[in-house]
Amino acid sequence: MHVGRGLGALLPLLPLAVAGCAAPPARDGEARRTVVFAAADGGVRLALREMTAPSPGGSDSRHRLEEFLYGPQEERSPLLRNPQGMVVSGGYLYVCDPGLPDVVQVELASGRMRRWAAARDRPPCPVAAAVDSSGRVYVADTVRGGILVYDVRGRLEQTLSLPEPGASAARPCALLIHDDVLYVADAVGRRVERRQLSTGAWQAPIAGDARAGGLAQPSGLAMTPDGVLLISDALAGVVHRVTSDGSSLTPLGRRGRGAGELIRPMHVACAESGLVFVADSARQSVSVFDADGAFVLEIAERGEAWRGFTMPIGVACTRRAHTERSGNAATPEGVSPEYVVISDTLGGRPLTVLELDRGSRVAREDQP
């Protein structure tokens, strides 16, 4: 494990420098800028903070940046090569990276990062993760076609195979744990498998609304605060919504290139406020919907102000841990702010962090 300077204190640097990526720190005296994405009515704002920086200055500057971020190291920090699915649990962010291949664990309170799985147990192609109430980490692995279950120390306990995947091998690509049920999106089987964790029994899968053609290619899973299951469909270009009794609600978005439309939605996440974030790898953006399914805004390139994503895949929502240590006070209502983390599999910034605000506090930040 590498000693960090604290993720909270380094949040403004994270879009440029998480996991020691190549972008250097800003020049002396160069101001940090804030890019704000706001809904038309101003009720929802997302602030992305970046450092304006010159081009990389070579391996020496990269090494100095890594030492600044993580302190003196016996081993270099794990560079994220192809980050995909993520999950936040117990003060940690788990990032699945099939390019390593491994799961990288980030301690939110301190910024410590490490290749998490035991060396002999590393997953060959991890793409998504979920954590149960006991701290076990479930990793979807497309090479093994199953779910690898790890203990809290990163040691492999067992491998779960999906029930009757059919003639083709199963391809688990998204996971979710909610109310003692493990949900597994199988892109090949075109369904969401469900396993009750306490009994180990597989339940009837979710295949979507047959009247609408069912699930074409389920690619992401999330649960809303009121218990509606969200299933992003990369081929259909929508996010399906399924209630606890199995009823289908009107999907989020529709296939297309207009506002509120989706082309290839990958992972999906839901904030405590009910806002839904959908990473769209083809649009190179993240679309935001409210709890009622209405389109709110799109997080996309802003010209020279922000270059945007290349291929966003993963998305996770969290509240920053230890806000007092990080110098980030709670809102006047006493509620700590929410943050959205997006993984970009091909971009120069593997992780991007945005602060979510539904009032006027973000608007008072310095803006370009």
N, C-alpha and C positions, 0 to 999 in steps of 0.2 A: 504494500500500500504506500502511496506517495503522499507526503505531507503537503496540504494545500493552504491557501491563504484565506479560504472561506468563500463559498459560492455566493453567499448573499452579498458580501463586499465586492465581489467581482462580477456581479450581474451585468453591469454596463459593458464589460469586456467580452462576455460570453459569446455573442454572435460572431466575434472575430477570432476568439482565441480558445474556445473550449477544447479540451484534450490536446492542447499544444499544436493547433493547426498553424499553417504557415504565415498567417497575417501578423505583422509586427505591431508593437505598441505605437501610439500616436507620437508625433514629434513634440518636443518641448513647447509648451504654450499653446498647443492645438486644442481647441475646445471639443468636448463631447457634444454630439447633437442628438436630438430626440426626434424620431419620425413617428407621427401619430396617425393611426387609422381610426376614423370616426364614422359612426352611422349618420345618416342624413339628418336625423332629429337630435343628434348629439348625445343621446342617452347611453350609448356604448362607445367606449374608446379603448384602443389598444396601443400602448406606447412601446416602440422598439428603440433601444438605445445602441448606438454604434460609436466607435472611435474613427474619426477621419484619419487615415494613415497613408503613408507613401507605399510604394511597391516593396515586396520583401527584399531584405538586404543580404540574403544568403544564409548559410547554415549557422553562422555565428550569432546572428540576430535572432534566429529561431531558438537557438539554445538559450540565449539570455532571456527570451520571453518565457520559455518553459521554466527556467529557474525562478523567474519573478512570480509566475503563477503557482508553482508547486513546491518551491524551495529546492535545496540541494538534494540530488537523487543519486542513488546507486544504480537505478535502472530508469530509463526514459519513461515518461508518461505514455499510456496506451493511446496512440493516435487512432481516432475513429476513421475507418476507411469507407464503410458502407452502412451507416446507421439506419436502422429501420424501426421496428416496433419498440415502444417504451412503456414503462409502467412506473408509477410512484407509489411507494409503500414504506411505512415506518421510517420516514426521514431520508429515504434513498430513492434515487432515480436509477432504474435498470434500463440499459440501452442494448438492444440486440444488434450485433454487428456481424453478419456473415462474412465480411471481408477479413476479419481477424483470424479465424472465426472465434467469437466468444461473446459473453455478456459483460459489459462494462458497468460497474457500480459506482455511482457518484453519491457521496454523502452530502446532502444539501446543507447541513449546518456548518461543515468545515471545508467543503470543496475537495476532500480527499477522493481520489479516483483509483480504481484498480481493475485489472482483469479479474473477474470475479469467480468463474468456475474453476474448480480444481484442474490442474494441468492434464491429468489423465482422463478427466470427465468432460472436457470441453465439447460443446455441441458442434457438429460439422457445418450446420447451416441454420443458425438461430434467426428467426424473423419476427417473433412476437413473444410477449411474456405476460404473466399474471401472477399475483401473490395471494395465498390464502390466509386465513385468520391466524394460523400458527407460524407464518413466515416462510413457508415453503414456496419456492419459485418454480412456476410451470413455464417451460420454454417450448414454443412450437418450432419444430425442426423439419424443414422440407426434404432434406436428404434422407432422414430416417422415417419420414412420413408419419411421425407420431409426436407425443408430448413427453419431454424429458422433465422429470420431477427432481428438484434439488433441495437439499436441506439449507438451513440458514448460512452455512459455511461454504456453500457452493459445491457440495459433494453429491454426486448422482445417487438417488435412491431407487428410482424405477423409471421405466419407459411405458407410457400408455399408448396402446394402439387404438385407432378409431374402429368402431364396430362395423364390420362388413363394408369396407370401402368400395366393393364392386370389382369389376375387371381391372380398372386402373388403380394405381397406387394413390392413396390419400395425400392431399397437400394442405396440411393445416397452415393457415396464414394469419390468423388473428385469434386472440384468447381474451376471455373475460371471466372473472369470478364474482358471483353475486348471490347472496343468500344460500350458501352451501352448494351452489351449482357452478360447474365449470362449463363454459360455453366455448366451442371450438368451431371456427369458420373453416370449412373444407372447400377450397376452390374447385377441386376436381369433382367431388361428390355433389356440389351445388346445394349444400345444405349447412345448417348449423347443428352440430352434435351437442348433446347435453349429458353431463355425468354428475350424479349426486355424489359429492365428495365424502360425506359421512358413511355411505353404504357402498360406494364404488359401482353402483348400478348405472348403466346407460339408459337414458330416457328417450322417448320418441323425439326424433330430430325435428328441427324447424326447416321447412322447405319453401316457405314464402307463400304468397297468395297465388293459388293455381290459376285463378281467373286472369291474373296479370302476367302469367308465364313463369311464376315462381322465382327462385333465385338464379341468376345467370352466372355470377362469379362473386360470391361473398368474399370481401377483402378486409373488413374492419368491424369491430364490435364495441359497443358502449352501452351504458345504462343511464337513463335520465333519473333525476331525483325522485320522480313519481313512478318509477318502475317500468318505463317503456323501453324495450330492447331496440337499439339502433343497429342496423346491419348495412354497412356500405356495400354497394354492388359495383365493382369496377367495370363490368361489361355493360350493365344497364344504365349506368350513369345516374344513379339515385341512391338515397339512403332510406332503406325500408324501416318502418316503425311497427313493432309488434307488441301488443299489450300483454299483461300477465296471463290473461285468459286465452291468448292465441289469436286475438282479432288483429287484423291489419288496418293501420291508419294510413292516411294519405302520405306518401313518401316525401322526404325532403328533397327539393331540387328536381330537376329533370335533365335529360341529356341535351346538351347544347353548349354554345359559347357565350350566351348572353348573361346578364346579371342574375345571380341565383341559380344558374344552370351548371351542370357538372359534366366532365368528359370521362375522366378515369379516377373516381374517388377511391382512395386507399384507406388509411386508418381514420378513425373517427373518435372524438373524445367529447365528454360533456362536463362543463364546469358546474360547481355547486349552485351557481346562479341560474342554471338551466340552459345557458348558451351552448350550442353545439358547434364544434370545429371539425371541418372535413378537409383533410389533405388531398389535393387533387394533383396527381403527378403530371397529367397532360396539360392542365391549365397553368401549371407552375405556380400554384397559389393555394391559399387556405380560405375556404368559404365559411362564413359564420351565419348561423340561423338561430332564431330565438326559440323559446320553449314551445311556442305554438306552431313552429315550422316555417315562419316567415323569414325571408332572406334579410340579413342585417347589413353585412358588408363583406368585402373581399380583401384579404391581405395579399398584396401582389406588388410587383416591381414599381418603384417610384422614380424612374429615370436616374438622374445623377444622385438623388438623395438616398436611394437604396436600390441595390441591384436585384433584389428579390431571390426567389428560389430557383433551383435547376430541376430537381425531381423530388419534391417533398413526399415522404411516405408516412412517417410516424407522427403522432401528436399526443400530448399528455397535458393534463391540467393539474395544478398544485397550488398550495399556499406556501410561501417561503417559510422555512423553519427558522426559529430563533431570530425573529425580526429585530429584536432589540440589539443583538450582537451585530447584525448587518446594517444597523443604522436606519432601518426602514420601519417607521412607526405605523400603527394601525390607523385606519380611517377614523374620522371624527365619531362615527357610529360605533367604534370599538372593534371593527371587523378587519382582520388583516387582508390585504389585497390578494387576488388570485393571479397566477401566472400560467402562461401557455408555452409549452416547449415543442418545437417542431424539428424533426430530423430531416435532413436533406441528403439523399444518398449520393448525389453526384456534385453537389455544390461545393464551393470553397469553404463555406462555413457549415460544418456538419450539424450543429445545433443552433437554433435561434430561439431567444426568449422574448416574450412580449408580456407586458403588465396589463392586466384587464382592469378597467375602471368603469363603473356605471354612474359616476357622478361627475363633479367638476374638478377633482383633484389633479388628474393627469393634465388637464388643460392649463394648469398653472405652471407646469414644467416649461423649461426653455424649449422653444421650437425653432426650427430653421426658418 
